[in-house]
Amino acid sequence: MTITSHADLAGLQRIGRLVGQAILEMRIAARAGMTTAALDAVGERFLRRHGARSAPQLTYGFPGFTCISVNEQVVHGVPGPRVLQPGDVVKIDASAELDGLIADAAVTVVIPPASVAARRLEECASSAFERALRVARVGTAVAEVGRAVEREVKRRGFSVLEQLCGHGVGRHLHEDPSVPNYYSPLTPGTLSDGLVIAVEPLISASRTTVVDESDGWTVRTRNRSIAAHFEHTVVITRDTPLILTAA
């Protein structure tokens, strides 16, 4: 989606704030002994109270309101009876719709006590996002966003999950362009003024690919190394991108 009016921006800011606040509520609530279904319910109650609907449910018929992925699970984890354990690496991914507009964000939370490796991986995903934000400007090739993410991830000794990428968002949950987290000269596209994209480093502790779990939704690392995910919906400008999903 490309923003073409004040109404577009105002609407995206509304749903973006709600998504950011829902993730904050879930982050605060996450604790050992809690099921992923209970954590999902925290986000669902908040978003429904403000009139928002689950974008994964609307778009794909996803069985949860949000996606909650644990340890080697990367994305699209289905909330259920799984009980969170001390040291678990939990990816909270919320995307919601309000008045025909969608925002998408994610954060990685490590349930205390956190191992050094888990904390470093979590910090790397966030840092890679910040590096991407530095280059995401009008006129920049989409490939340069991936270059920025990949450089930071490699610098910290981790790996990008190349099969998963960021994307356009706004009217639909997944739109063009695809925004890879690695550099390729074959990546098409240039960032334009008002373009709305989800920038989302998806990384693992060691180099691997991803596979689908038997539930048909959850994506995990093939070698079962732990994974991290950090994401915001942003609007491209000639200066620093506008982060819509900041709480």
C-alpha positions in Angstrom: 0.0 0.0 0.0 1.1 3.6 -0.7 -0.4 6.3 1.5 -2.1 8.9 -0.7 -4.2 10.9 1.8 -4.3 12.1 5.4 -7.1 9.6 6.0 -4.9 6.7 4.9 -2.2 7.8 7.3 -4.6 8.5 10.2 -6.2 5.1 9.8 -2.9 3.2 9.7 -1.7 5.1 12.7 -4.8 4.0 14.6 -4.4 0.3 13.9 -0.7 0.5 14.2 -0.9 1.9 17.7 -3.4 -0.8 18.7 -1.1 -3.6 17.4 1.9 -2.1 19.2 0.0 -1.8 22.4 -1.4 -5.3 22.1 2.1 -6.7 21.8 3.2 -4.6 24.8 0.3 -6.1 26.8 1.3 -9.6 25.8 5.0 -9.0 26.4 4.2 -7.9 30.0 1.9 -10.9 30.5 4.3 -13.6 29.2 5.6 -15.7 32.0 6.6 -19.3 32.8 3.6 -21.5 33.5 1.3 -19.7 31.1 -0.1 -21.5 28.0 0.4 -19.9 24.6 -3.5 -19.9 24.3 -3.7 -17.7 27.5 -1.1 -15.4 26.0 -3.0 -15.2 22.8 -6.1 -14.3 24.7 -4.4 -11.3 26.2 -3.8 -9.8 22.8 -7.3 -10.8 21.5 -9.1 -9.2 24.4 -7.2 -5.9 24.0 -7.7 -5.7 20.2 -11.3 -6.8 20.2 -12.1 -4.2 22.9 -10.9 -1.5 20.4 -12.8 -3.0 17.5 -9.9 -4.6 15.7 -10.0 -8.0 14.1 -7.3 -10.6 13.6 -5.7 -10.2 10.2 -4.4 -13.8 10.0 -7.9 -15.1 10.8 -9.5 -12.8 8.2 -6.9 -13.6 5.5 -6.1 -17.2 6.0 -8.5 -18.6 8.5 -5.7 -18.9 11.1 -6.8 -20.8 14.2 -5.5 -18.2 16.7 -5.9 -14.5 17.1 -2.2 -13.9 17.1 0.8 -16.1 16.2 3.0 -17.3 19.1 6.1 -19.3 18.2 8.5 -20.9 20.8 12.2 -21.7 20.6 12.9 -23.4 17.2 9.5 -22.2 15.9 10.0 -19.1 13.8 6.6 -17.8 12.7 2.9 -18.7 12.5 2.9 -20.7 15.8 -0.7 -21.8 16.7 -1.7 -20.8 20.3 -2.7 -23.8 22.3 -2.0 -25.8 25.5 1.7 -25.5 25.3 3.0 -24.2 28.6 5.8 -21.7 28.5 9.0 -22.7 30.4 11.8 -20.8 32.0 14.3 -19.8 29.3 11.8 -20.2 26.4 12.3 -17.9 23.4 8.9 -16.6 22.5 8.0 -14.8 19.3 4.8 -12.7 19.7 3.5 -11.7 16.2 0.3 -9.6 16.0 -1.4 -8.3 12.9 -4.8 -6.7 13.0 -7.4 -5.0 10.9 -9.5 -1.9 11.6 -11.7 0.0 9.1 -10.1 -1.9 6.2 -6.5 -1.2 7.2 -3.9 -3.6 8.5 -0.7 -3.3 10.6 1.7 -6.0 11.5 4.4 -6.3 14.2 6.4 -8.8 16.2 8.8 -9.0 19.2 10.9 -11.8 20.7 10.6 -12.3 24.5 12.8 -14.6 26.5 11.2 -16.1 29.6 13.5 -15.6 32.6 16.0 -16.8 33.4 17.4 -16.1 29.9 20.5 -17.8 28.6 23.3 -15.6 27.2 22.8 -17.1 23.7 19.0 -16.4 23.8 19.5 -12.8 24.9 22.1 -12.2 22.3 19.8 -13.6 19.6 16.9 -11.4 20.7 19.1 -8.3 20.7 20.5 -9.1 17.3 17.0 -9.2 15.7 16.2 -5.8 17.2 19.5 -4.4 16.1 19.1 -5.7 12.6 15.8 -3.9 12.4 17.4 -0.7 13.5 20.1 -1.1 10.8 17.5 -1.6 8.2 15.7 1.5 9.3 18.8 3.6 8.7 18.8 2.8 4.9 15.0 2.6 4.3 14.5 5.9 2.5 12.8 7.1 -0.7 14.9 6.0 -3.7 16.8 3.2 -1.9 16.7 -0.2 -3.6 14.7 -2.8 -1.7 17.8 -5.0 -1.8 19.7 -2.5 0.4 17.3 -3.2 3.3 18.3 -6.8 3.1 21.9 -6.0 2.9 21.7 -3.9 6.1 19.9 -6.7 8.0 22.3 -9.4 6.7 25.4 -7.5 7.6 24.3 -6.9 11.2 23.2 -10.5 11.7 26.4 -11.9 10.4 28.5 -9.4 12.4 26.9 -10.7 15.5 27.5 -14.4 14.6 24.0 -15.4 13.7 22.2 -16.3 10.4 19.3 -14.9 8.4 16.5 -17.3 7.5 16.4 -16.6 3.8 13.1 -18.3 3.1 11.2 -15.8 5.2 11.0 -12.0 4.4 9.3 -8.7 5.1 6.5 -7.5 2.9 4.2 -4.7 1.9 1.1 -4.3 4.1 -1.8 -2.0 4.5 -4.9 -2.9 2.6 -4.0 -6.6 2.8 -1.8 -8.6 5.2 0.8 -9.5 2.6 1.4 -7.2 -0.4 4.2 -6.3 -2.7 7.0 -5.7 -2.4 8.8 -8.7 -0.8 11.5 -7.4 1.5 14.3 -10.1 1.9 16.6 -10.0 4.9 19.6 -10.7 2.8 21.3 -9.0 -0.2 20.7 -10.2 -3.7 21.3 -8.0 -6.8 18.2 -9.8 -8.2 15.8 -8.3 -5.6 13.5 -6.0 -7.5 12.1 -2.6 -6.5 12.9 0.8 -5.1 11.4 2.3 -2.0 8.9 5.1 -2.8 7.4 7.9 -0.8 4.5 6.7 1.3 5.1 3.0 0.7 4.0 0.9 3.7 6.1 -2.2 4.5 6.7 -4.6 7.3 10.4 -4.8 8.0 11.1 -8.0 9.9 14.4 -9.6 10.5 13.9 -13.4 11.0 17.1 -15.0 12.3 18.5 -18.2 13.8 21.3 -19.1 16.1 23.0 -21.2 13.4 22.7 -21.5 9.6 19.7 -23.5 8.5 16.5 -23.5 6.5 12.9 -23.7 7.6 10.3 -26.4 7.5 6.5 -26.6 8.2 5.3 -28.5 11.3 2.6 -31.1 11.1 -0.1 -28.6 12.1 0.2 -27.0 8.7 0.8 -23.5 10.1 3.9 -23.4 12.3 7.3 -22.8 10.6 10.4 -24.0 12.5 14.1 -24.2 11.8 15.1 -27.4 10.2 18.0 -28.1 12.6 15.9 -26.9 15.6 18.2 -24.0 16.4 16.4 -21.2 18.3 15.0 -18.3 16.3 14.2 -14.7 16.8 11.8 -12.3 15.1 11.4 -8.5 15.3 9.0 -6.5 13.2 7.3 -3.1 12.7 5.1 -1.7 10.1 6.7 1.5 8.7 6.0 4.2 6.2 8.8 5.2 3.8 9.7 8.9 3.7 12.6 11.0 2.5 13.9 10.9 6.1 13.6 8.4 8.9 10.7 6.0 8.3 7.6 6.5 10.4 7.0 3.5 12.7 3.3 2.8 12.9 3.3 0.0 15.4 5.4 1.5 18.1 3.5 1.2 21.4 
